[in-house]
């Protein structure tokens, strides 16, 4: 039973790579669709995954990647192009003659009325996959990734001891990238745990960015504070960050500020529920404090900081 995994070389949250690792631990054959070869694909091959070169924007490379596949994991970066990627994937499935049960890693803002362009695009991409008649289980994870903190705020924490964004003072639901990957593992191997085809897995806890700053201050042994700013100011800062850091792109900057501004105005749409999350993934989920323990102290929260 071969599982086709897209997005396994992505850096945001590291969910794809963790999914490959876990599927291999479960004894599943894994085929990774990657645009190019490099260190990340070599790491995946070392786990026993087969790597094929292809692009979700080019149906011709997807068709051969689907041969013999019984399940698939579909995800796309926070960037323009997800609708075309979904259309190409759906067309390739129909052409290949296979019918893989497909798990889609979505996001809470996937909604036709969301202010984020990427949120609306994600919703429409999922509609395309459903119109094509695919056997889908869509995971609209209603929480921010722990990994967003070093990705979006690492430089300001390192240089200024401050987290700046437009989420406001209220609580936000959080989840680790690894637990998001565990949701995908469970959706592929234990679909009966989910009430699909579209489900909204919750986060593990709700923390304000003041709370996040306090945990980081404790972990790093120096002051860290949260400073609310306008959506316009944070957008400018993220666009500037995208010019020097390939984890963030300009499209992602617009999406995240739209999401944050909506949360500041209306609050989180889905409450955190650690019990429900544990029931879905089959183990205790990681808290932000757990995640903070994995961060380095010599190069705290820089874009180059690694987490295990």
Buried (B, 14 or more C-beta within 10 A) or exposed (E): EBBBBBBBBBBBBBBBBBBBBBBBEEEBBBBBBBBEEEEBBEBBEEBBBEBBEBBBBBBEBBBEBBEEBBBBBBBBBBBBBBBBBBBBBBBBBBEBEBBBBBBBBBBBBBBEEBBBEBBBBBBBBBBBBBEBEBBBBBBBBBBBBBBBBBBBBBBBBBEEBBBBBBBBEBBBBBBBBBBBBBBBBBBBBEBEBBEBBBBBBBBBBBBBBBBBBBBBBEBBEEEBBBEBBEBEBBBBBBBBBBEEBEBBBBBBBBBBBBBBBBBBEEBBBBEBBBEBBBEBBEEEBBBBBBBBEBBBEEEBBBBEBEBE
